[in-house]
């Protein structure tokens, strides 16, 4: 695809990855239009500035577009960000699940509303800075593969995307390392070439956890409860189950003589169960729901699964139990499998399905 003046949207986040991705398609001769999603108001000085949709990033995105000589616009998605992403995250926290809002943000906003904009202006699709590889066949079916850089493999965060979304997406960084991308940015003298990556949530306030911010945003008060051992002995109190996740060790506020870990969160009784026995965190069976079957060839398959980001995929047998449900049997038990987290399913380097961890069996 080297058509001159073929229109395409570059999703500019303000980071170096999306900026370099845009420059690659500009060099190919495309008519590149930079668009930045406006997810929150930038006039609130309490908000974190090192976030993927903060004021600093918006300024960086505009500066990059100016340097590249491309038009730049903001797309206001604040309403959907709150209703579809933040509200979902809060509902998960308050029902004893740990959400992964980034994956739904990709589905609804970055590859949702931005994709709709592309269609409305007759653009062929969107460019992003994800480290993943897309391979199209002659029938326009798209296969999604891990990126070359193991430290930046982001296929996990794309596991909810549909074939249609992938077919109109372009990810030129899949064969690059982060070091190589920075070198390109430096050569192009991009203003964000040395910008460090943010580890903050995309929505939050200084001095608060993401879940605390959500609780306040939706005016949902904390409900205190007991912290107990696996034998039912009360060893402490907590100020809301939304502050805890399976496998958590720090910030429990209990002293048991040994490191204690959260092994269960019960939203009905409002009880947090902890244990000093880390073996209780391991499991090898769970159910998954809302499956997105990208290229899953049969009803049962030995493959590899990833239950959290930066985890090395582990061998498993995935069995379909319904149109959007599956049972997962790990060949080796894994630690702290957490309901609410995303599940990515691979066959080798290819991501063949994605879904959400539901219940530990």
C-alpha positions in Angstrom: 0.0 0.0 0.0 2.0 3.0 -1.3 -0.8 5.1 -2.8 0.1 8.8 -2.6 -2.4 10.8 -0.8 -4.4 7.9 0.6 -6.0 9.3 3.7 -5.3 7.7 7.1 -5.7 8.7 10.7 -2.8 8.6 13.1 -3.9 8.1 16.8 -1.4 10.5 18.5 -1.3 9.9 22.2 1.6 12.3 22.8 4.1 9.4 23.3 7.0 8.5 21.1 5.5 5.3 19.7 2.5 6.8 18.1 4.6 9.7 16.8 7.0 7.4 15.0 4.2 5.2 13.7 2.7 8.4 12.1 6.0 9.4 10.6 6.4 6.0 9.0 3.2 6.3 7.1 3.9 9.9 6.2 7.2 8.8 4.6 5.2 6.2 2.7 3.3 8.9 1.0 0.0 8.8 2.9 -2.1 11.8 3.8 -1.7 11.4 7.6 -4.2 13.2 9.9 -3.3 13.3 13.6 -6.1 12.8 16.1 -5.8 12.8 19.9 -8.6 11.4 22.0 -9.8 13.9 24.6 -10.8 11.6 27.5 -10.9 14.1 30.3 -10.8 17.9 31.1 -7.4 19.3 31.1 -8.2 22.3 33.4 -8.3 20.2 36.6 -4.9 20.8 38.2 -5.5 18.0 40.7 -5.3 15.4 38.0 -2.1 13.4 37.3 -0.1 14.9 34.5 1.8 11.7 33.6 -1.1 9.9 32.1 -2.0 8.7 28.7 -4.6 11.5 28.2 -3.2 14.3 30.3 -2.5 17.9 29.5 1.2 17.3 28.9 0.5 14.5 26.4 -2.0 16.7 24.5 0.7 19.4 24.2 3.2 16.8 23.0 0.8 15.4 20.4 0.2 18.8 18.9 3.9 19.6 18.9 4.7 16.3 17.1 2.0 17.0 14.5 3.5 20.5 13.9 6.9 19.0 13.5 5.7 16.3 11.1 3.7 18.9 9.2 0.4 17.2 9.5 -3.0 18.5 10.6 -4.0 17.7 14.2 -7.4 17.5 15.9 -8.9 16.4 19.2 -11.8 14.0 19.4 -13.9 14.5 22.5 -14.8 11.1 23.9 -15.1 12.2 27.5 -18.7 11.0 27.9 -18.1 7.5 26.5 -14.8 7.3 28.5 -16.7 7.8 31.7 -19.7 5.7 30.8 -18.1 2.8 29.0 -14.7 2.6 30.6 -14.6 4.2 34.1 -18.1 3.0 35.1 -17.2 -0.5 33.9 -14.0 -0.4 36.0 -15.8 0.8 39.1 -18.5 -1.9 38.8 -15.8 -4.5 38.6 -14.0 -3.2 41.7 -17.1 -3.1 43.8 -18.1 -6.7 42.9 -14.7 -8.1 44.0 -13.2 -8.2 40.5 -10.0 -6.5 39.2 -10.7 -4.7 35.9 -8.5 -4.1 32.9 -9.9 -0.8 31.5 -7.1 -0.4 28.8 -8.5 -3.3 26.8 -12.0 -1.9 26.7 -10.6 1.6 26.0 -9.0 0.1 22.9 -12.2 -1.6 21.8 -14.6 1.3 22.4 -12.5 4.4 21.8 -9.1 4.0 20.1 -10.4 1.3 17.7 -14.0 2.3 18.1 -14.8 6.0 17.9 -11.6 6.7 16.1 -12.4 4.0 13.6 -15.9 5.6 13.1 -14.2 8.9 12.4 -11.9 7.4 9.9 -15.0 6.0 8.0 -16.7 9.4 8.1 -13.8 11.2 6.5 -13.1 8.4 3.9 -9.8 7.4 5.5 -8.7 3.7 5.1 -8.2 3.3 8.8 -6.0 4.2 11.8 -2.3 4.0 12.6 -1.3 3.2 16.2 2.0 2.8 18.0 1.2 -0.7 19.3 4.1 -3.2 19.2 2.1 -5.9 17.4 2.2 -7.4 13.9 -0.9 -7.7 11.6 -0.8 -10.0 8.6 -3.6 -9.8 6.0 -4.4 -12.6 3.6 -5.9 -12.3 0.1 -9.4 -12.5 1.6 -8.7 -9.5 3.9 -8.7 -11.7 7.0 -6.3 -10.4 9.6 -4.1 -12.4 11.9 -2.6 -10.7 15.0 0.9 -11.6 16.2 3.1 -10.6 19.1 5.6 -7.8 18.4 9.3 -8.5 17.9 10.3 -6.7 21.2 9.4 -9.1 24.0 9.5 -6.2 26.5 6.9 -4.3 24.5 4.5 -7.1 23.4 1.1 -5.4 23.3 -1.0 -8.0 21.6 -2.5 -8.7 25.0 -4.1 -5.3 25.0 -5.6 -5.9 21.6 -7.3 -9.2 22.4 -10.9 -7.7 22.3 -10.6 -6.2 18.9 -12.8 -7.6 16.1 -11.7 -8.7 12.6 -13.3 -5.5 11.2 -11.3 -3.3 13.6 -8.0 -5.1 12.9 -8.6 -5.0 9.2 -8.7 -1.2 9.3 -5.7 -0.9 11.7 -2.1 -0.3 10.9 0.7 -1.0 13.4 4.1 -0.4 11.8 6.1 -0.8 15.0 5.7 -4.6 15.4 9.1 -5.4 13.9 10.9 -2.7 15.9 12.4 -2.6 19.4 11.7 0.4 21.6 15.4 1.4 21.3 15.1 1.5 17.5 11.9 3.6 17.8 13.7 6.1 20.0 16.5 6.3 17.5 14.1 7.1 14.7 12.4 9.8 16.9 15.8 11.3 17.6 16.8 11.3 14.0 13.5 13.1 13.1 14.1 15.5 16.0 10.6 14.8 17.4 10.0 16.9 20.5 9.0 13.8 22.6 12.0 11.6 21.5 13.3 11.4 25.0 9.9 11.3 26.8 9.7 8.6 29.4 6.8 6.2 29.4 4.1 6.8 32.1 3.1 4.0 34.4 0.1 5.9 35.8 -3.5 5.1 35.2 -5.1 7.3 32.5 -7.5 8.7 35.1 -6.6 9.6 38.6 -5.6 12.1 41.2 -2.4 12.6 43.2 -2.4 10.6 46.4 -5.2 8.3 45.4 -5.3 4.9 43.9 -7.3 4.4 40.7 -10.1 2.6 42.6 -10.3 5.4 45.1 -10.7 7.9 42.4 -13.4 5.9 40.8 -15.2 5.5 44.1 -15.3 9.3 44.4 -16.1 9.9 40.8 -19.3 7.8 41.1 -20.1 9.0 44.6 -20.0 5.5 45.9 -19.0 5.5 49.6 -16.5 3.0 51.1 -18.0 0.0 53.0 -15.7 -1.2 55.8 -15.4 -4.9 56.5 -13.4 -7.6 58.2 -10.1 -9.1 57.1 -9.9 -12.8 58.1 -7.5 -15.7 57.8 -8.5 -18.8 55.8 -9.7 -20.3 59.1 -12.1 -17.4 59.6 -10.2 -15.6 62.4 -10.6 -11.8 62.2 -7.2 -10.2 62.0 -8.1 -6.7 60.9 -10.4 -4.3 59.2 -10.5 -2.8 55.7 -12.1 0.4 54.2 -13.5 -1.2 51.1 -12.9 -4.3 48.9 -12.1 -2.1 45.9 -8.7 -1.5 47.5 -7.7 -5.1 47.2 -6.8 -7.7 44.5 -5.9 -11.3 44.5 -2.3 -11.9 45.4 -1.9 -8.5 47.0 0.7 -8.4 49.8 1.4 -4.7 50.6 -1.0 -2.4 52.3 -3.1 -5.0 54.1 -2.7 -3.5 57.5 -2.4 -6.9 59.3 0.5 -8.4 61.2 0.7 -12.2 61.1 4.4 -12.7 61.6 4.9 -13.7 58.0 4.0 -12.0 54.7 0.3 -12.3 54.1 -1.5 -12.4 50.8 -5.1 -11.8 49.7 -6.5 -15.1 48.6 -10.2 -14.3 48.4 -12.5 -11.2 48.1 -16.2 -11.7 48.9 -18.4 -8.9 47.7 -21.5 -10.3 49.4 -20.0 -10.6 52.9 -17.6 -7.7 52.3 -14.8 -9.9 53.7 -11.1 -10.0 52.6 -9.4 -13.4 53.3 -5.7 -13.5 53.7 -3.2 -16.2 54.2 0.5 -16.6 54.9 0.5 -19.7 52.7 1.4 -18.5 49.2 0.6 -21.9 47.7 -3.1 -21.1 48.2 -2.7 -18.5 45.4 -2.0 -21.1 42.7 -4.8 -22.5 40.5 -4.9 -24.5 37.3 -8.6 -24.2 36.2 -10.9 -21.3 35.5 -13.7 -20.2 33.3 -13.6 -17.4 30.8 -16.4 -15.4 29.3 -17.1 -12.9 26.5 -14.7 -14.7 24.2 -13.5 -13.0 21.0 -12.7 -15.9 18.7 -10.3 -14.3 16.2 -8.8 -17.4 14.7 -9.6 -20.3 17.0 -9.7 -23.4 14.8 -11.7 -25.9 16.8 -13.7 -26.6 20.0 -10.8 -27.7 22.0 -7.1 -26.7 21.6 -3.8 -27.0 23.4 -2.4 -23.6 23.2 -0.8 -20.9 25.4 -2.6 -18.3 27.6 -1.7 -15.1 29.3 -3.8 -14.1 32.3 -2.0 -10.7 33.0 0.2 -8.3 31.1 4.0 -9.1 31.2 3.3 -12.7 32.0 5.0 -15.3 29.9 2.2 -17.2 28.2 1.7 -20.7 29.7 0.6 -23.9 28.1 -3.1 -24.7 28.6 -6.1 -26.6 27.1 -8.9 -24.2 26.1 -12.3 -25.8 25.6 -15.3 -24.0 24.2 -18.4 -24.4 26.4 -20.7 -21.9 24.6 -20.7 -19.3 21.9 -18.7 -16.9 24.1 -17.6 -19.1 27.0 -14.7 -21.5 27.6 -13.0 -23.6 30.3 -9.2 -23.2 30.7 -7.0 -26.0 32.1 -3.4 -24.9 32.7 -0.8 -27.6 32.3 1.1 -25.9 35.2 -0.6 -24.1 38.0 -0.3 -20.3 37.9 -0.2 -17.7 40.7 -2.9 -15.1 41.5 -5.3 -15.7 38.5 -7.7 -12.9 39.0 -11.4 -12.6 38.0 -12.0 -9.6 35.9 -8.6 -9.6 34.2 -8.2 -10.1 30.5 -7.3 -13.5 29.0 -5.2 -13.7 25.8 -5.0 -17.0 24.0 -2.1 -17.7 21.7 -0.9 -20.4 19.3 2.8 -19.7 19.1 3.2 -16.1 18.3 -0.4 -15.6 17.0 -3.1 -14.3 19.3 -6.1 -16.4 18.4 -8.7 -15.4 21.0 -9.3 -13.1 23.9 -11.8 -12.9 26.8 -12.2 -12.3 30.5 -11.4 -14.5 33.4 -14.6 -15.2 35.2 -14.4 -17.9 38.0 -11.6 -19.9 39.5 -12.5 -23.6 39.6 
